[in-house]
Amino acid sequence: MKTQILIMLIIGITCAADANANKVKHLNIGNPHGFDRAPELVVYSTTGEKWTAVDPTASTTIEVNLHAECQWEGRGNKAYRGRLTAAGFVLVGQQQPSNFMIPHSRTASGLFRWDGGSEHSIDPVKVCNDELDRRVSNAPGKTRYHFLAEGFKVEYPAALRVDYRLSCKPIGLGFEEASTKTLKANAVVDCTASPQAQAKIPSSRPARASAPPPSRAAPLLRSASFEAQPEVHTAECPATIEFNGAMTANRAGSVRYQYVKHDGTKSPAFTLDFDKAGTKATRPWRTVVSQPAAAAAGTTLSAGGDSSSHDFQGWYRLDVLSPAPAGQIVAPYRVMCGADNEVEPAAIRATPAQPQPEAQRPERAPARRAAPTERLPNR
C-alpha cells in the first residue's frame, strides 16, 4: 500500500512539473526590407592611398523583425527571456525589447560595436577597396585619390550573421525550453572621405613656365607628443597614471584637442593658443586605477575613479580636432598591482589593450602610438 502511494505521489509531481513546463511556441526573425535600417560599418584611410581600417569605436544599431511566443507566459510575461547577438560585434547598449515585452514586439534591436573578433561574415576594408578599384576602372577621367577624397557607401546584402535566442521559463515546477534563430542581415559600409587623398589629387591646370610656384604657408602644427607616466606601474595600488603632452607650432594660431579613453569616452575639447612659433604643454590629465574591482566605462571622461584587476592595460589618446589635417597619438599604460618584477614599457606596446564597451559613441578609432618627438600622424 505504501509503495502504491509513493508511486502515485511521484506520478502526481511529474504531471505537475509537465503542466508547468514551458515550450517555445513560435520563434521567427527576419531582415528589415532595404538598407534604411541596416547597420553601418565605418572604414577610414590612414594613408590616402586606400582604405585601411574599421573604426572599432563607432557604434551602430542592429535590428531584426521578430515573432516570439512561449506556450505559457506567466503573470506579467515573466516566462520570457531573449538575447540578440551578432558575430564580430560586442553589445554596448541596452537591447530592445525588454523581456516582458517580447511577445508584444515586432522587432528586436541592440546597439553594437565592431570588436575585431572572429566569425566575421564580411571584410569591410576589402569591400571599400574592391569598390574603389571598380570605380576607378569605370571612370578614366578620375584617379583613385578622387574617390578616396570623396568617400562613398556600399550596400552589402546578407553581410552579417545575427542570432536571436528565446528562452521560455517554467511558470512553476517543470523545465524551460530555448530556441535560436539565425539570419544574414544587410549592412552598409561607409568608406569615409580621406583628407590625405584630397591633398594627393593631381592638379588639372598646367603651371605657367614664367610664373613662380605658389607659396604655401607652413602648417600650424609641426609636431606633438603624448605619453603616460609611468607607462608601467608595478607597485601597490591604487595607482595614479599621469598623461602629459606637448605641441610645437610653426606660427601663431590655435589648436583644438581632446582626450579619448580606451573605452571610447571623451573629455571636453581644449584649446592651446600660440602667439608665435614655439612649444607648449597640453592640459595635464590623470587616471587612478585601484584593485580589485573591474574597471567600468563611464559616459564621460573623468580624471580618476577607474578600478581594475591585478593586471590592467589601457590607453588614453590625444586627438587633434583642428586645424586640419587632424591627428592622433596614443599613450598606453599597464598597471600590475603589487608585482615583484618591473616590466619594460615595450611590453605594453607589444600587447595593446583591447577597447572596452562604452556608453556613448566616440568619433574615431585609436591610432598608433607616436614617439614623443615624432611628427603628428595624419588620419
C-alpha positions as CSV (number, residue, x, y, z in Angstrom):
1,M,0.0,0.0,0.0
2,K,2.8,2.4,0.9
3,T,4.5,1.6,-2.4
4,Q,1.4,2.4,-4.4
5,I,1.0,5.7,-2.6
6,L,4.6,6.6,-3.3
7,I,4.2,5.8,-7.0
8,M,1.1,7.9,-7.2
9,L,2.9,10.8,-5.5
10,I,5.8,10.6,-8.0
11,I,3.3,10.5,-10.9
12,G,1.5,13.5,-9.5
13,I,4.7,15.5,-9.1
14,T,5.8,14.6,-12.6
15,C,2.4,15.6,-14.1
16,A,2.5,18.9,-12.2
17,A,6.0,19.5,-13.5
18,D,5.0,18.8,-17.0
19,A,1.9,21.0,-16.6
20,N,4.1,23.9,-15.6
21,A,7.0,23.2,-18.1
22,N,7.2,25.7,-20.9
23,K,7.9,25.4,-24.6
24,V,8.7,27.8,-27.5
25,K,5.5,28.2,-29.4
26,H,6.8,30.5,-32.1
27,L,10.2,32.0,-33.0
28,N,10.9,33.7,-36.3
29,I,13.2,36.5,-37.2
30,G,13.6,38.4,-40.4
31,N,15.6,41.1,-42.2
32,P,14.1,44.6,-42.4
33,H,13.4,45.5,-46.0
34,G,16.0,47.5,-47.9
35,F,19.0,49.3,-46.3
36,D,17.4,52.2,-44.4
37,R,17.5,50.3,-41.1
38,A,20.7,48.3,-41.9
39,P,23.7,48.6,-39.5
40,E,26.6,50.7,-40.7
41,L,30.3,49.9,-40.5
42,V,32.7,52.8,-40.7
43,V,36.0,52.4,-42.6
44,Y,38.7,55.0,-42.8
45,S,42.1,55.6,-44.5
46,T,45.3,56.5,-42.7
47,T,47.4,56.8,-45.9
48,G,45.3,58.4,-48.5
49,E,46.2,55.5,-50.8
50,K,43.5,53.0,-49.8
51,W,41.1,52.3,-47.0
52,T,43.0,50.7,-44.2
53,A,40.9,50.0,-41.0
54,V,37.5,49.6,-39.5
55,D,36.6,52.1,-36.8
56,P,36.1,49.9,-33.7
57,T,34.7,52.8,-31.6
58,A,31.8,53.6,-33.9
59,S,28.5,52.1,-32.7
60,T,25.6,51.0,-34.8
61,T,22.1,49.6,-34.3
62,I,21.4,46.1,-35.5
63,E,17.7,45.3,-35.9
64,V,15.6,42.3,-36.9
65,N,11.9,41.6,-37.3
66,L,10.7,39.4,-34.5
67,H,7.8,37.0,-33.8
68,A,8.4,35.2,-30.5
69,E,5.8,33.4,-28.4
70,C,6.0,30.9,-25.5
71,Q,3.3,28.4,-24.6
72,W,3.0,29.8,-21.2
73,E,3.6,33.5,-20.3
74,G,3.2,33.7,-16.6
75,R,1.9,36.8,-14.8
76,G,3.5,39.8,-16.4
77,N,5.1,37.7,-19.2
78,K,7.8,36.7,-16.7
79,A,8.5,33.5,-18.6
80,Y,10.2,35.3,-21.5
81,R,14.0,35.8,-21.9
82,G,15.5,37.0,-25.2
83,R,19.0,37.8,-26.4
84,L,20.2,39.3,-29.7
85,T,23.8,38.7,-30.8
86,A,25.9,39.5,-33.9
87,A,29.1,37.7,-34.9
88,G,32.1,40.1,-34.8
89,F,30.3,42.7,-32.7
90,V,30.0,43.5,-29.0
91,L,26.9,44.8,-27.3
92,V,27.4,48.4,-25.9
93,G,23.8,49.5,-25.3
94,Q,20.6,48.1,-23.9
95,Q,18.7,45.6,-26.0
96,Q,15.1,46.1,-27.0
97,P,12.5,44.8,-26.3
98,S,12.7,44.1,-22.6
99,N,12.0,40.5,-21.7
100,F,8.4,41.2,-20.6
101,M,7.7,43.0,-23.9
102,I,8.9,40.2,-26.2
103,P,5.5,38.7,-27.1
104,H,4.2,42.2,-27.8
105,S,7.1,43.5,-30.0
106,R,7.6,43.0,-33.8
107,T,11.2,44.0,-33.8
108,A,14.4,43.3,-31.7
109,S,17.4,45.6,-31.7
110,G,20.6,46.5,-29.9
111,L,23.5,49.0,-30.0
112,F,26.6,47.2,-31.1
113,R,30.3,47.9,-31.9
114,W,32.7,46.1,-34.2
115,D,35.2,44.3,-32.0
116,G,37.7,42.9,-34.5
117,G,36.9,39.4,-33.3
118,S,36.3,36.1,-35.2
119,E,33.4,34.8,-37.2
120,H,33.1,37.9,-39.4
121,S,31.0,37.3,-42.4
122,I,32.3,40.5,-44.1
123,D,35.6,42.2,-44.5
124,P,34.6,45.9,-44.6
125,V,38.1,47.1,-45.6
126,K,38.2,44.8,-48.6
127,V,34.7,45.9,-49.6
128,C,35.8,49.5,-49.7
129,N,39.0,48.8,-51.7
130,D,37.2,46.4,-54.1
131,E,34.6,49.1,-54.8
132,L,37.4,51.7,-55.2
133,D,39.1,49.6,-57.9
134,R,35.8,49.1,-59.7
135,R,35.0,52.8,-59.7
136,V,38.5,53.7,-60.9
137,S,38.3,51.2,-63.8
138,N,34.9,52.7,-64.9
139,A,36.0,56.4,-64.7
140,P,39.1,57.0,-66.8
141,G,38.9,60.8,-66.0
142,K,39.3,60.2,-62.3
143,T,42.2,58.9,-60.1
144,R,41.8,56.8,-57.0
145,Y,42.5,59.9,-55.0
146,H,39.3,61.5,-56.3
147,F,37.2,58.6,-54.9
148,L,39.2,58.4,-51.7
149,A,38.8,62.1,-51.1
150,E,35.0,62.0,-51.8
151,G,34.2,58.7,-50.0
152,F,31.2,56.6,-50.7
153,K,28.9,54.0,-49.2
154,V,28.4,50.4,-50.2
155,E,25.2,48.5,-49.6
156,Y,26.1,44.9,-48.8
157,P,23.2,42.3,-48.7
158,A,23.3,39.3,-46.3
159,A,26.6,40.6,-44.8
160,L,26.3,39.9,-41.0
161,R,25.3,36.8,-39.0
162,V,22.7,37.7,-36.4
163,D,21.2,35.3,-33.8
164,Y,18.2,35.7,-31.6
165,R,17.8,33.2,-28.7
166,L,14.4,32.9,-26.9
167,S,14.1,31.0,-23.6
168,C,10.7,30.1,-22.2
169,K,11.0,29.8,-18.4
170,P,8.7,27.5,-16.5
171,I,5.9,29.3,-14.6
172,G,6.2,26.8,-11.7
173,L,7.7,23.4,-11.4
174,G,9.0,21.9,-14.7
175,F,11.5,22.7,-17.4
176,E,12.3,25.5,-19.7
177,E,12.9,25.4,-23.4
178,A,15.1,27.5,-25.6
179,S,15.4,28.1,-29.3
180,T,17.8,30.1,-31.5
181,K,17.2,31.5,-35.0
182,T,19.9,32.9,-37.3
183,L,19.8,35.2,-40.3
184,K,22.1,37.1,-42.6
185,A,21.5,40.8,-42.1
186,N,22.1,43.5,-44.7
187,A,24.8,46.1,-43.9
188,V,26.0,49.5,-45.2
189,V,29.8,50.0,-45.4
190,D,30.7,53.7,-45.0
191,C,34.0,54.3,-46.8
192,T,34.7,57.7,-45.3
193,A,36.4,60.6,-47.1
194,S,40.2,60.9,-46.7
195,P,41.7,64.4,-46.3
196,Q,45.1,62.8,-47.1
197,A,43.8,61.7,-50.5
198,Q,42.4,65.2,-51.2
199,A,45.9,66.6,-51.0
200,K,47.2,64.0,-53.5
201,I,44.8,64.7,-56.3
202,P,46.9,65.9,-59.3
203,S,46.3,69.4,-60.5
204,S,44.5,69.7,-63.8
205,R,46.0,73.1,-64.6
206,P,49.5,73.2,-66.1
207,A,51.8,75.7,-64.4
208,R,53.0,78.7,-66.4
209,A,56.6,78.5,-67.3
210,S,57.3,82.1,-66.3
211,A,55.2,82.1,-63.1
212,P,56.9,81.1,-59.9
213,P,55.4,78.2,-58.0
214,P,52.7,79.3,-55.5
215,S,53.9,79.6,-51.9
216,R,52.2,77.6,-49.3
217,A,52.0,78.6,-45.7
218,A,53.6,76.1,-43.3
219,P,51.1,74.0,-41.4
220,L,50.3,75.4,-37.9
221,L,51.2,72.3,-36.0
222,R,54.7,71.0,-36.5
223,S,54.8,68.1,-34.1
224,A,53.2,66.8,-30.9
225,S,53.9,64.3,-28.1
226,F,51.8,62.5,-25.6
227,E,52.8,59.8,-23.1
228,A,51.8,58.0,-19.9
229,Q,53.9,58.5,-16.7
230,P,54.6,55.8,-15.6
231,E,53.9,53.6,-18.6
232,V,54.1,50.5,-16.4
233,H,53.1,50.6,-12.7
234,T,54.3,47.6,-10.6
235,A,53.9,48.9,-7.0
236,E,50.9,48.8,-4.7
237,C,47.6,50.1,-5.8
238,P,45.7,52.4,-6.2
239,A,48.0,53.7,-9.0
240,T,47.9,57.2,-10.4
241,I,48.8,57.4,-14.1
242,E,49.5,60.9,-15.4
243,F,49.3,61.8,-19.1
244,N,51.5,64.7,-20.4
245,G,51.7,66.1,-23.9
246,A,53.2,69.0,-25.8
247,M,52.6,70.7,-29.1
248,T,55.1,72.6,-31.3
249,A,53.7,75.3,-33.6
250,N,55.3,76.8,-36.7
251,R,53.4,80.1,-36.2
252,A,50.7,81.9,-34.2
253,G,47.3,80.1,-34.1
254,S,45.0,77.9,-32.0
255,V,44.9,74.1,-31.8
256,R,41.7,72.4,-30.5
257,Y,42.2,68.9,-29.0
258,Q,40.7,66.4,-26.6
259,Y,41.5,63.2,-24.8
260,V,39.8,59.9,-25.6
261,K,39.9,56.8,-23.3
262,H,40.2,53.2,-24.4
263,D,36.5,52.7,-23.7
264,G,35.6,55.4,-26.2
265,T,34.7,58.2,-23.7
266,K,35.9,61.6,-24.4
267,S,37.0,64.7,-22.5
268,P,35.7,68.2,-23.3
269,A,37.5,70.0,-26.2
270,F,40.5,72.1,-25.1
271,T,42.3,75.0,-26.9
272,L,46.0,75.7,-27.0
273,D,46.8,79.2,-28.2
274,F,50.1,80.2,-29.7
275,D,51.0,83.8,-30.1
276,K,54.2,82.8,-32.1
277,A,56.1,79.7,-33.1
278,G,57.1,77.6,-30.1
279,T,56.3,74.6,-27.9
280,K,53.5,74.5,-25.2
281,A,52.3,71.7,-22.9
282,T,48.8,70.3,-23.2
283,R,46.4,70.2,-20.3
284,P,47.6,67.5,-17.7
285,W,45.4,64.5,-17.3
286,R,45.4,61.6,-14.9
287,T,43.5,58.4,-14.1
288,V,43.5,56.3,-10.9
289,V,43.5,52.5,-11.1
290,S,42.6,50.6,-7.9
291,Q,42.0,46.9,-7.1
292,P,40.3,44.5,-7.2
293,A,37.0,45.6,-8.8
294,A,37.0,45.6,-12.6
295,A,37.1,48.9,-14.4
296,A,33.8,50.2,-15.8
297,A,33.5,52.5,-18.8
298,G,31.9,55.9,-18.0
299,T,29.7,58.1,-20.0
300,T,32.1,61.0,-19.8
301,L,35.9,61.1,-19.4
302,S,37.0,61.9,-15.9
303,A,40.3,62.3,-14.2
304,G,40.0,59.3,-11.9
305,G,37.7,56.7,-10.5
306,D,38.7,53.7,-12.6
307,S,39.4,50.4,-11.0
308,S,40.9,47.2,-12.3
309,S,42.1,43.7,-11.6
310,H,45.6,42.9,-10.5
311,D,46.8,43.3,-14.1
312,F,45.1,46.1,-16.2
313,Q,46.1,47.5,-19.5
314,G,44.5,50.6,-21.1
315,W,45.3,53.8,-23.0
316,Y,44.5,57.4,-23.5
317,R,44.7,59.2,-26.8
318,L,45.3,62.8,-27.7
319,D,43.1,63.8,-30.7
320,V,43.9,67.0,-32.6
321,L,40.5,68.3,-33.7
322,S,41.7,71.4,-35.6
323,P,43.3,72.8,-37.7
324,A,43.3,70.2,-40.4
325,P,44.7,67.7,-41.0
326,A,43.7,66.1,-37.7
327,G,45.9,63.6,-36.0
328,Q,46.1,61.2,-33.0
329,I,48.7,60.0,-30.6
330,V,48.1,57.0,-28.2
331,A,49.6,56.7,-24.8
332,P,49.3,53.1,-23.5
333,Y,49.8,52.1,-19.9
334,R,49.8,49.0,-17.7
335,V,49.1,48.6,-14.0
336,M,50.3,45.4,-12.2
337,C,49.2,45.9,-8.6
338,G,51.9,44.6,-6.2
339,A,54.1,43.0,-9.0
340,D,57.5,41.9,-7.8
341,N,59.4,42.5,-11.0
342,E,59.5,45.5,-13.2
343,V,58.0,45.3,-16.7
344,E,59.6,47.1,-19.6
345,P,57.4,49.8,-21.2
346,A,57.8,47.9,-24.6
347,A,55.7,45.1,-23.2
348,I,52.5,47.2,-23.2
349,R,53.2,48.5,-26.7
350,A,53.6,44.9,-27.9
351,T,50.2,43.9,-26.4
352,P,47.9,47.0,-26.6
353,A,44.7,46.9,-24.6
354,Q,41.5,46.0,-26.4
355,P,38.8,48.7,-26.4
356,Q,36.2,48.3,-23.7
357,P,32.4,48.9,-24.1
358,E,31.3,52.5,-23.8
359,A,28.0,54.2,-23.2
360,Q,28.3,56.8,-25.9
361,R,29.6,56.9,-29.4
362,P,33.1,58.1,-29.9
363,E,34.3,59.6,-33.1
364,R,37.4,57.7,-34.2
365,A,39.5,54.6,-33.8
366,P,42.8,54.7,-31.9
367,A,45.9,55.4,-34.0
368,R,49.3,54.0,-33.4
369,R,51.4,55.4,-30.6
370,A,53.8,58.1,-31.7
371,A,57.3,58.6,-30.2
372,P,57.5,61.8,-28.1
373,T,59.4,63.7,-30.8
374,E,57.9,62.4,-34.0
375,R,55.7,64.3,-36.3
376,L,52.0,64.1,-35.6
377,P,50.5,61.4,-37.9
378,N,47.7,62.3,-40.3
379,R,44.4,60.4,-40.4
